[in-house]
């Protein structure tokens, strides 16, 4: 018998280019900005890289957004 993964411990990995299909905010350009400055704004915890593809850990993104209180990570 196979069991399905516990939804509380799984997350969806979304390619940056597909983010807008699932969420209206932030736009892809905004995500690219966050990724570019990831080491300064803590966004590296949200990014998963597979070769050249950059994936966004959906659950980690919303955790990051909550912990940053909507700050724009000015540099």
N, C-alpha and C positions, 0 to 999 in steps of 0.2 A: 504494500500500500504506500502510495506517495502522499506526502503532505505538502500543502502550499506554504510558502514562506510567511512568517508573521508580518503583517503589514506595518506594524509599529517599528520593525527593525529594517524594513526595506525602503528604498527610495528610488525615484525615477531619475535617470541620467538623461538630460535633454541636450542635444547639440545646440550650440549658440544660435545657429541659423534657423532652428525650429522652435525656439523659445516662444515666439509670438503666436504660434498655433495653440499654445497651452495657457499663456498668461499675457494680458495686455500691458503689464508693466514689469520691468522697465523695457523700453524698446531695445532692439538688437544693438543699436549704436551705443546706448547707455551701458549695456552689458560689456561691449568691447572696451569702453572707457574703464569700467571697473576692472576688467581683466588686465588691461595695460598697466594700471597702477595697483595691482593686487598685492604686491609686497608692502605697499605703504598703507593700504586701507583694510588689510586683513582678509581680502577676498580670496586669497589662495586656499582657504579652507573650503571654499565652494567649488573650486575648479577641479576637474578630473581630466587628465590628458591621456589620449590614446593615439600614439603617433602624432600626426599633425592635427587631429580632431581635438577640439576643446568641448568638453561636456560640462553642463551645470548640474550639480547635485541639488535637486529640487528642494529637499528637506533642509539641507545645509544653507541654501540660499535664503529661505524664509527665517531660519534661525539667525543668520547673519543680519538680515534686514531688521529683525526685532531687536537684536543686541546693539545695533548701530543707531537705533531710533530715527531712521530715515536720514541720517547725516549723509552728506554727499562726499565725504572722504577727501576734503580739500587738501591739496598738497602744496 
